[in-house]
Amino acid sequence: MDLTLGPKERLFRDRVRSFMAEALPADLRAKGEIMAEFTREEVVRWWKILSAQGWIAPAWPRSAGGSGWSILERIIFDVEVNRAGAPRYTNAGVAMAGPAILRYGTPEQQARFLPRILAAGDVWCQGYSEPGAGSDLASLTTKAVLDGDHYIVTGTKIWTTLGHWADRMFGLVRTNPDVKQQLGITFLLIDMKTPGITVRPIPRINGVHEFNQIFFDAVPVPVADRLGEEGQGWTIAKHVLMHERMIVGGGFGSLARFSGMLRRVAGEERVDGGPLIENPEFRARLASLEVELQQIVETGMRYLRHAQADSKLGYEMSALKLDSTRVQYEMAELLMEAVGWYALPHSLQALLNGWGNEAPVGPAYAMGLAPNFFDWRKMRIGGGGSDEISHNIIAKQTLRL
Ligand SMILES: Cc1cc2nc3c(=O)[nH]c(=O)nc-3n(C[C@H](O)[C@H](O)[C@H](O)COP(=O)(O)OP(=O)(O)OC[C@H]3O[C@@H](n4cnc5c(N)ncnc54)[C@H](O)[C@@H]3O)c2cc1C
């Protein structure tokens, strides 16, 4: 991936690079190098380091406590964080709840929630999907009934990323079943420690615990924790979805990391007596993916600049998300193919420790490549709409279909 940098941006990149070299703890760096999963403690420890540096919210304006960076600076930061193998810095609080509270929150809500997000004091999760409401989100049925100064919430949410880590959920509930579906939805900021909430884990295909189903059994949520007006939830939800697509689609650092790894692995693997990187068929596939990556970055920067200027963005973010997740998926597939059968084992433990008394086999970079490839399929379903839904949005908005 080629970013054209002027002297100012090169200085910025060097500053981020030396910060990463000094501030990223060695134990986190070691895990990042083998793309291992981080624990809650590790991720929050890293967020607090970024927070102390004033870098936890790259996309927020400086007036709201963010870094106030340009689009190019944000991309440079993303590339450098990924390059160093640091834990994810985007989180549901900074990337979704925060921007929604900034836009729709009362001054009291902003004073209560935003400083805690910036200080990594709370982990947030997103409570949108339900077993019967995914792509067709407006059909959600988790209900909230007003009782004095509380809503009583009953129902269930599913696929809740990091719901088991979360202190707070921003969620959609039905407050009025008698109006058009979209108009009966309200947006709540729910304390996950409230009695009546149960969290049930759902394992990912690679064995990692990230998803959950959350059950609400008559859970009281103060009216003061409603974002916007009653019935305004759908409007706020769409605003948040736009930010979600922007985060997923604009994850250029992760794409750059994959393409760098592809080149490194192809330099070491051998085919027909020579390095894989010199094999014409492999080179053609790699070149095609890298060209696509460059095109995504150029187009993405244009979209992100519009978003920063607060222009209304619709299908553009879906297009960006669609392309980025597809290219990342294809890179993960090529990486797995490049390594061959050493990529296959699903048990990271087996690879780390060997089977039985045997020493581990295969190169260290082969670890977990197949399970991760299968797991990556998820990004073409979640993160702001599946491939099919993204196509529908683009078709509706550009072709008026
Ligand atoms: C990695 C990941 C993280 C997630 N994190 C969260 C989270 O934190 N919080 C949360 O609330 N949810 C989360 N989700 C859930 C996600 O929003 C839903 O999975 C997604 O909206 C799809 O809904 P569904 O799973 O019910 O599938 P369905 O909507 O049942 O779709 C099944 C299939 O049918 C297709 N389809 C559906 N409708 C149409 C249509 N109209 N036209 C064409 N094709 C269609 C879909 O594309 C898909 O292939 C996450 C999902 C993933 C994969």
The ligand as a Tripos MOL2 file, in Angstrom:
@<TRIPOS>MOLECULE
LIG
   53    58     1     0     0
SMALL
NO_CHARGES

@<TRIPOS>ATOM
      1 C1        -18.4450  -10.2350   13.1600 C.3       1 LIG1
      2 C2        -19.8400   -9.8290   13.5510 C.ar      1 LIG1
      3 C3        -20.0140   -8.9650   14.6050 C.ar      1 LIG1
      4 C4        -21.3040   -8.6050   14.9810 C.ar      1 LIG1
      5 N1        -21.4490   -7.7890   16.0670 N.ar      1 LIG1
      6 C5        -22.6880   -7.4040   16.4140 C.ar      1 LIG1
      7 C6        -22.8640   -6.5700   17.5650 C.ar      1 LIG1
      8 O1        -21.9130   -6.2260   18.2750 O.2       1 LIG1
      9 N2        -24.1110   -6.1710   17.8800 N.ar      1 LIG1
     10 C7        -25.1900   -6.5280   17.1220 C.ar      1 LIG1
     11 O2        -26.2920   -6.0850   17.4450 O.2       1 LIG1
     12 N3        -25.0750   -7.3700   16.0600 N.ar      1 LIG1
     13 C8        -23.8410   -7.8090   15.6970 C.ar      1 LIG1
     14 N4        -23.6860   -8.6710   14.6300 N.ar      1 LIG1
     15 C9        -24.8630   -9.1650   13.9300 C.3       1 LIG1
     16 C10       -25.0200   -8.6100   12.5150 C.3       1 LIG1
     17 O3        -25.4820   -7.2870   12.5460 O.3       1 LIG1
     18 C11       -25.9870   -9.5540   11.7830 C.3       1 LIG1
     19 O4        -25.3640  -10.8140   11.6930 O.3       1 LIG1
     20 C12       -26.3070   -9.0490   10.3960 C.3       1 LIG1
     21 O5        -27.0770   -7.9010   10.4490 O.3       1 LIG1
     22 C13       -27.0690  -10.1350    9.5890 C.3       1 LIG1
     23 O6        -28.1760  -10.5750   10.2850 O.3       1 LIG1
     24 P1        -28.4470  -12.1220   10.5490 P.3       1 LIG1
     25 O7        -27.2090  -12.7370   11.1180 O.co2     1 LIG1
     26 O8        -29.7020  -12.2240   11.3340 O.co2     1 LIG1
     27 O9        -28.6420  -12.7610    9.1130 O.3       1 LIG1
     28 P2        -29.9390  -12.6090    8.1920 P.3       1 LIG1
     29 O10       -30.4180  -11.2150    8.1880 O.co2     1 LIG1
     30 O11       -30.9040  -13.6800    8.5850 O.co2     1 LIG1
     31 O12       -29.3320  -12.9320    6.7740 O.3       1 LIG1
     32 C14       -29.0560  -14.2660    6.3320 C.3       1 LIG1
     33 C15       -28.6220  -14.1900    4.8850 C.3       1 LIG1
     34 O13       -29.6770  -13.6680    4.0840 O.3       1 LIG1
     35 C16       -29.2380  -12.5370    3.3530 C.3       1 LIG1
     36 N5        -30.3100  -11.5400    3.2890 N.ar      1 LIG1
     37 C17       -31.0990  -11.1120    4.3050 C.ar      1 LIG1
     38 N6        -31.9620  -10.1830    3.8760 N.ar      1 LIG1
     39 C18       -31.7180   -9.9960    2.5610 C.ar      1 LIG1
     40 C19       -32.2860   -9.1560    1.5610 C.ar      1 LIG1
     41 N7        -33.2700   -8.2970    1.8300 N.pl3     1 LIG1
     42 N8        -31.7670   -9.2310    0.3090 N.ar      1 LIG1
     43 C20       -30.7530  -10.0840    0.0000 C.ar      1 LIG1
     44 N9        -30.1890  -10.9240    0.9160 N.ar      1 LIG1
     45 C21       -30.6590  -10.8740    2.1790 C.ar      1 LIG1
     46 C22       -28.0620  -11.9740    4.1450 C.3       1 LIG1
     47 O14       -27.1840  -11.2570    3.3210 O.3       1 LIG1
     48 C23       -27.4200  -13.2580    4.6750 C.3       1 LIG1
     49 O15       -26.5860  -13.8160    3.6960 O.3       1 LIG1
     50 C24       -22.4160   -9.0970   14.2780 C.ar      1 LIG1
     51 C25       -22.2300   -9.9970   13.2240 C.ar      1 LIG1
     52 C26       -20.9690  -10.3830   12.8710 C.ar      1 LIG1
     53 C27       -20.8060  -11.3840   11.7550 C.3       1 LIG1
@<TRIPOS>BOND
     1     1     2 1
     2     2     3 ar
     3     2    52 ar
     4     3     4 ar
     5     4     5 ar
     6     4    50 ar
     7     5     6 ar
     8     6     7 ar
     9     6    13 1
    10     7     8 2
    11     7     9 ar
    12     9    10 ar
    13    10    11 2
    14    10    12 ar
    15    12    13 ar
    16    13    14 ar
    17    14    15 1
    18    14    50 ar
    19    15    16 1
    20    16    17 1
    21    16    18 1
    22    18    19 1
    23    18    20 1
    24    20    21 1
    25    20    22 1
    26    22    23 1
    27    23    24 1
    28    24    25 2
    29    24    26 1
    30    24    27 1
    31    27    28 1
    32    28    29 2
    33    28    30 1
    34    28    31 1
    35    31    32 1
    36    32    33 1
    37    33    34 1
    38    33    48 1
    39    34    35 1
    40    35    36 1
    41    35    46 1
    42    36    37 ar
    43    36    45 ar
    44    37    38 ar
    45    38    39 ar
    46    39    40 ar
    47    39    45 ar
    48    40    41 1
    49    40    42 ar
    50    42    43 ar
    51    43    44 ar
    52    44    45 ar
    53    46    47 1
    54    46    48 1
    55    48    49 1
    56    50    51 ar
    57    51    52 ar
    58    52    53 1
@<TRIPOS>SUBSTRUCTURE
     1 LIG1         1 GROUP 0 **** ****
